[in-house]
């Protein structure tokens, strides 16, 4: 059985994934090197995925390095936070509306994420991925992005598997680079699109209708999934607002639909297929349907509420922008801030939450890895 690690997107919310991985590393035997032969990520999840796959050492060492980075991360390490720069970029976005929406010199975006490129150089050792695949330690590693030209979800992967093409989905074998990570995490209008092979790509969570499919195409039989959406069983009803939604609230729902809704929908499909394989195995086999063992860990507490507590730590330029579009208000608007809150206090809160949530499922995790009876 081949196990895949699947990490979804979510900007600063991806700190939660590191907390989960920390708990997993502690639950598994100390000298566990890599329990995930297949590693798949999207958006900020792709950065975490390659940070785990693209470093030598035991799993505890890899996750510890990732934890240290997220625990000290600041917005200035991800994007330029100076007010003049944000105003200039916003002006360029507005000015482009009078020029057919184009910029002649560079990709349009609210924020300049050039600091992220420097951070990724320290975080991921791409040469090690080649070596690990050659040794058989890794089977495949992937990062998914969205092609602005075709609207297709494109999974760039490194490994010996064949490419694939499905409706609005494409798998391309290549040597992964920093550009693939920047493309996968480029939230539309927030971060600039990235050029790869004469095409421009943006955040992989957009148009990714089947976020679990890359791992299955790459040969996974078991999926360890870490999401960043609030657990539906723990989401409390929000008091209805009689006022029309602000721009910030609309932006929040658009981001949530990209980063959250698709993985929940795909999980429901996977569970339905698993039920079919149990109840009518002959018919399922005739249609090439197979049972996929999986575990999904997602936040037990509303991340939006956590973001409200730490929203004041955002750079002044972002506070002004979010306040202007109504994204700093209590309720749905705070969700937009949670994707950009790259600050140590917020990230550490999510790290701690992920760690606790994983430990609460200790028996399930140990059973998933064959360390306890199923």
C-alpha positions as CSV (number, residue, x, y, z in Angstrom):
1,X,0.0,0.0,0.0
2,X,1.4,3.4,-1.0
3,X,0.5,6.4,1.2
4,X,0.2,9.9,0.0
5,X,0.3,13.1,2.0
6,X,-2.3,15.6,0.6
7,X,-2.0,19.2,1.8
8,X,-4.6,21.7,0.7
9,X,-4.2,25.5,0.2
10,X,-5.1,28.4,2.4
11,X,-2.4,31.0,2.7
12,X,-1.4,31.6,6.4
13,X,-3.9,28.9,7.4
14,X,-1.4,26.3,6.2
15,X,0.4,26.8,9.6
16,X,-2.3,24.4,10.9
17,X,-0.8,21.6,8.7
18,X,2.6,21.9,10.3
19,X,1.0,21.4,13.8
20,X,-0.6,18.2,12.5
21,X,2.6,16.9,11.0
22,X,4.4,17.7,14.2
23,X,2.0,15.4,16.1
24,X,2.3,12.7,13.4
25,X,6.1,12.8,13.6
26,X,5.9,12.4,17.4
27,X,3.4,9.5,17.2
28,X,5.5,7.5,14.7
29,X,8.7,5.8,15.7
30,X,11.5,8.3,16.4
31,X,13.7,7.2,13.5
32,X,10.9,7.3,10.9
33,X,12.4,8.7,7.7
34,X,9.5,9.3,5.4
35,X,6.1,7.7,5.8
36,X,4.7,9.4,2.7
37,X,6.2,8.1,-0.6
38,X,3.8,10.4,-2.5
39,X,3.6,14.1,-1.4
40,X,1.0,16.4,-3.0
41,X,0.3,20.0,-2.2
42,X,-1.7,23.0,-3.5
43,X,-1.1,26.7,-2.8
44,X,0.6,27.1,0.6
45,X,0.1,23.4,1.1
46,X,2.5,22.8,-1.8
47,X,5.1,24.9,0.0
48,X,4.7,22.7,3.1
49,X,4.6,19.5,1.0
50,X,7.9,20.3,-0.8
51,X,9.5,21.5,2.5
52,X,8.8,18.0,3.9
53,X,9.8,16.1,0.7
54,X,12.7,18.4,-0.2
55,X,14.9,18.0,2.9
56,X,17.0,15.1,4.2
57,X,16.8,13.6,7.7
58,X,14.2,11.9,9.8
59,X,10.6,13.2,9.7
60,X,10.9,14.8,13.1
61,X,13.9,16.9,11.9
62,X,12.1,18.0,8.7
63,X,9.0,19.0,10.5
64,X,11.0,20.8,13.2
65,X,12.7,22.9,10.6
66,X,9.3,23.8,9.1
67,X,7.8,24.5,12.5
68,X,10.7,27.0,13.2
69,X,10.1,28.8,10.0
70,X,6.3,29.1,10.5
71,X,6.8,30.0,14.2
72,X,8.9,33.1,13.3
73,X,7.2,33.9,10.0
74,X,6.2,37.5,9.4
75,X,4.2,39.1,6.6
76,X,7.3,40.9,5.3
77,X,8.9,37.5,4.7
78,X,6.1,36.6,2.3
79,X,5.1,39.9,0.6
80,X,6.2,43.6,0.6
81,X,4.2,45.4,3.3
82,X,5.2,49.0,2.8
83,X,2.2,51.3,2.3
84,X,3.6,53.1,-0.8
85,X,4.1,49.8,-2.5
86,X,0.6,48.5,-1.8
87,X,-0.9,51.8,-3.0
88,X,1.2,51.7,-6.1
89,X,0.1,48.1,-6.9
90,X,-3.5,49.0,-6.2
91,X,-3.2,52.0,-8.6
92,X,-1.8,49.8,-11.3
93,X,-4.7,47.4,-10.9
94,X,-7.2,50.3,-11.2
95,X,-5.3,51.9,-14.1
96,X,-5.3,48.6,-16.0
97,X,-9.1,48.7,-16.2
98,X,-8.6,51.6,-18.7
99,X,-6.1,49.5,-20.7
100,X,-8.1,46.3,-21.4
101,X,-7.1,45.0,-18.0
102,X,-3.5,44.4,-19.0
103,X,-0.1,45.4,-17.7
104,X,2.6,45.7,-20.3
105,X,5.5,45.1,-18.0
106,X,4.6,42.7,-15.2
107,X,1.8,40.6,-13.8
108,X,-0.8,42.6,-11.9
109,X,-1.4,42.0,-8.2
110,X,-2.2,43.9,-5.0
111,X,1.0,42.6,-3.3
112,X,4.6,41.9,-4.3
113,X,5.6,38.4,-3.2
114,X,9.2,38.6,-4.1
115,X,10.3,38.1,-0.5
116,X,8.6,34.6,-0.7
117,X,11.1,33.6,-3.4
118,X,14.0,34.2,-1.1
119,X,12.3,32.3,1.7
120,X,11.7,29.3,-0.5
121,X,15.4,29.1,-1.5
122,X,16.1,28.4,2.2
123,X,13.2,26.1,2.7
124,X,13.3,23.6,-0.1
125,X,16.2,21.6,-1.5
126,X,15.0,20.7,-5.0
127,X,18.1,18.6,-5.7
128,X,17.3,16.4,-2.8
129,X,13.9,15.5,-4.4
130,X,15.8,14.1,-7.4
131,X,18.0,12.0,-5.1
132,X,15.2,10.7,-3.0
133,X,13.2,9.6,-6.1
134,X,16.3,7.9,-7.5
135,X,16.8,6.0,-4.2
136,X,13.1,5.0,-4.1
137,X,12.5,7.0,-0.9
138,X,10.0,9.1,-2.8
139,X,7.7,7.9,-5.6
140,X,6.4,11.3,-6.6
141,X,6.0,14.9,-5.5
142,X,3.5,17.4,-7.0
143,X,2.3,21.0,-6.9
144,X,-0.9,22.1,-8.5
145,X,-1.5,25.4,-10.2
146,X,-4.2,27.0,-12.4
147,X,-3.4,27.9,-16.0
148,X,-4.9,31.4,-16.6
149,X,-4.9,30.8,-20.4
150,X,-6.9,27.6,-20.5
151,X,-8.6,27.6,-17.0
152,X,-7.3,24.1,-16.4
153,X,-6.0,22.7,-13.2
154,X,-2.4,21.7,-13.9
155,X,-0.5,19.3,-11.6
156,X,3.3,19.6,-12.0
157,X,4.9,16.5,-10.7
158,X,8.3,14.9,-10.3
159,X,8.5,11.2,-10.6
160,X,8.4,8.3,-13.0
161,X,4.6,8.2,-13.6
162,X,2.9,9.0,-16.9
163,X,1.2,12.3,-17.6
164,X,-2.6,12.4,-17.5
165,X,-5.4,14.5,-18.9
166,X,-9.0,14.7,-17.8
167,X,-11.7,17.2,-18.0
168,X,-10.1,20.5,-17.0
169,X,-7.3,18.6,-15.3
170,X,-3.8,17.9,-16.5
171,X,-0.7,16.2,-15.0
172,X,2.7,17.3,-16.4
173,X,6.0,15.6,-15.4
174,X,8.8,18.0,-14.9
175,X,11.6,19.1,-12.6
176,X,9.9,21.2,-9.9
177,X,11.3,24.6,-9.2
178,X,10.6,27.7,-7.1
179,X,8.5,29.0,-9.9
180,X,6.1,26.1,-9.6
181,X,5.6,26.9,-5.9
182,X,5.1,30.6,-6.5
183,X,2.6,29.8,-9.2
184,X,0.7,27.3,-7.0
185,X,0.4,29.9,-4.2
186,X,-0.4,33.0,-6.2
187,X,-3.8,33.9,-4.9
188,X,-5.6,35.7,-7.8
189,X,-5.4,39.6,-7.6
190,X,-3.5,39.2,-4.3
191,X,-0.2,37.8,-5.6
192,X,1.1,38.1,-9.2
193,X,0.7,35.2,-11.7
194,X,3.9,33.3,-12.5
195,X,5.1,32.5,-16.0
196,X,6.1,28.9,-16.7
197,X,6.8,27.7,-20.3
198,X,5.1,30.7,-21.9
199,X,1.9,30.3,-19.8
200,X,0.8,32.2,-16.7
201,X,-0.3,30.3,-13.6
202,X,-2.1,31.2,-10.4
203,X,-3.2,29.6,-7.2
204,X,-3.8,25.9,-7.7
205,X,-6.9,25.9,-5.4
206,X,-8.8,27.8,-8.1
207,X,-10.6,25.5,-10.5
208,X,-9.2,22.4,-8.7
209,X,-12.4,20.4,-8.7
210,X,-10.7,17.2,-7.7
211,X,-8.0,18.0,-5.2
212,X,-7.5,14.3,-4.2
213,X,-7.0,13.1,-7.8
214,X,-3.3,14.0,-8.2
215,X,-2.4,11.6,-5.4
216,X,-4.5,8.9,-6.9
217,X,-3.1,9.4,-10.4
218,X,0.4,9.1,-8.9
219,X,-0.4,5.7,-7.5
220,X,-1.6,6.3,-3.9
221,X,-3.7,3.6,-2.2
222,X,-4.0,5.5,1.1
223,X,-4.5,9.3,1.7
224,X,-3.4,11.3,4.7
225,X,-5.2,14.6,4.2
226,X,-4.8,17.8,6.1
227,X,-7.3,20.5,5.4
228,X,-7.6,24.1,6.6
229,X,-11.4,24.4,6.7
230,X,-13.4,24.5,9.9
231,X,-14.8,21.1,10.8
232,X,-18.4,21.2,9.7
233,X,-19.4,19.4,12.9
234,X,-18.0,22.2,15.0
235,X,-19.1,25.3,13.0
236,X,-21.7,27.3,14.9
237,X,-24.5,29.1,13.2
238,X,-23.7,32.8,12.5
239,X,-26.3,35.4,13.2
240,X,-27.7,36.7,10.0
241,X,-26.6,40.2,8.9
242,X,-29.5,42.3,7.6
243,X,-27.1,44.5,5.6
244,X,-25.8,43.7,2.1
245,X,-22.4,41.9,2.1
246,X,-19.3,44.0,2.0
247,X,-16.6,43.5,-0.6
248,X,-14.6,41.9,2.1
249,X,-17.3,39.4,2.9
250,X,-17.7,38.5,-0.8
251,X,-13.9,38.1,-1.2
252,X,-13.9,35.9,1.9
253,X,-16.5,33.6,0.4
254,X,-14.7,33.5,-3.0
255,X,-11.5,32.4,-1.2
256,X,-13.3,29.9,0.9
257,X,-14.9,28.4,-2.2
258,X,-11.5,27.9,-3.7
259,X,-9.6,26.7,-0.6
260,X,-12.2,24.8,1.3
261,X,-15.3,23.7,-0.6
262,X,-13.6,21.6,-3.3
263,X,-11.7,19.3,-0.9
264,X,-14.9,18.7,1.2
265,X,-16.8,17.8,-1.9
266,X,-14.1,15.5,-3.2
267,X,-14.0,13.7,0.2
268,X,-17.8,13.1,0.0
269,X,-17.2,11.5,-3.5
270,X,-14.4,9.4,-2.2
271,X,-16.5,8.1,0.8
272,X,-19.4,7.3,-1.6
273,X,-17.1,5.2,-3.8
274,X,-15.7,3.4,-0.8
275,X,-19.2,2.5,0.3
276,X,-19.9,1.1,-3.2
277,X,-16.8,-1.0,-3.1
278,X,-17.9,-2.5,0.2
279,X,-21.5,-3.1,-0.8
280,X,-21.2,-4.2,-4.4
281,X,-17.5,-5.1,-4.9
282,X,-18.0,-6.9,-8.2
283,X,-19.7,-4.0,-9.9
284,X,-17.2,-1.5,-8.5
285,X,-14.3,-3.6,-9.8
286,X,-15.9,-3.7,-13.2
287,X,-15.9,0.1,-13.3
288,X,-12.3,0.3,-12.0
289,X,-13.4,1.7,-8.7
290,X,-11.2,0.8,-5.7
291,X,-11.3,1.3,-2.0
292,X,-9.1,4.2,-0.8
293,X,-8.2,4.2,2.9
294,X,-7.9,7.7,4.1
295,X,-7.8,10.0,7.2
296,X,-8.6,13.7,7.1
297,X,-7.7,16.1,9.9
298,X,-9.2,19.6,9.9
299,X,-9.5,22.4,12.4
300,X,-11.8,21.7,15.3
301,X,-12.1,25.5,16.0
302,X,-13.2,28.2,13.6
303,X,-10.1,29.8,12.1
304,X,-12.0,33.0,11.3
305,X,-12.6,33.6,15.0
306,X,-8.9,33.0,15.7
307,X,-8.0,35.4,13.0
308,X,-10.2,38.1,14.6
309,X,-8.1,37.9,17.7
310,X,-4.8,38.5,15.8
311,X,-6.0,40.7,12.9
312,X,-4.5,43.8,14.5
313,X,-1.0,42.3,13.9
314,X,-1.4,42.6,10.2
315,X,0.9,45.2,8.6
316,X,-0.6,48.7,8.6
317,X,-0.9,48.7,4.8
318,X,-3.0,45.5,4.9
319,X,-5.2,46.7,7.8
320,X,-6.1,49.8,5.8
321,X,-6.9,47.8,2.7
322,X,-9.0,45.2,4.5
323,X,-10.8,47.8,6.5
324,X,-11.6,49.6,3.3
325,X,-13.3,46.6,1.8
326,X,-15.0,45.5,5.0
327,X,-12.8,42.5,5.7
328,X,-11.9,43.5,9.2
329,X,-15.5,43.3,10.4
330,X,-16.7,40.5,12.7
331,X,-18.3,37.6,10.8
332,X,-17.5,36.5,7.3
333,X,-15.2,39.4,6.5
334,X,-12.5,38.2,8.9
335,X,-11.9,35.1,6.8
336,X,-10.1,37.2,4.2
337,X,-7.6,38.4,6.8
338,X,-6.9,34.8,7.9
339,X,-5.3,34.0,4.5
340,X,-2.8,36.9,4.8
341,X,-2.0,36.8,8.5
342,X,1.6,35.6,8.2
343,X,2.5,36.7,11.8
344,X,4.1,34.5,14.5
345,X,1.3,34.7,17.0
346,X,-1.4,33.7,14.6
347,X,0.7,31.0,13.0
348,X,1.7,29.6,16.4
349,X,-2.0,29.5,17.4
350,X,-2.8,27.4,14.3
351,X,0.3,25.2,14.9
352,X,-0.9,24.5,18.4
353,X,-4.4,23.8,17.2
354,X,-3.2,21.3,14.5
355,X,-1.0,19.6,17.1
356,X,-3.9,19.1,19.5
357,X,-6.3,18.0,16.8
358,X,-4.0,15.3,15.6
359,X,-3.2,14.0,19.1
360,X,-6.9,13.7,19.7
361,X,-6.9,11.2,16.8
362,X,-3.9,9.3,18.0
363,X,-5.4,5.8,17.7
364,X,-6.8,6.5,14.2
365,X,-3.4,7.8,13.1
366,X,-1.5,4.8,14.5
367,X,-4.0,2.5,13.0
368,X,-3.7,4.2,9.6
369,X,0.1,3.6,9.7
370,X,-0.4,0.0,10.8
371,X,0.9,0.5,14.3
372,X,-2.4,-0.5,15.9
373,X,-5.0,-3.0,14.8
374,X,-7.6,-1.5,12.5
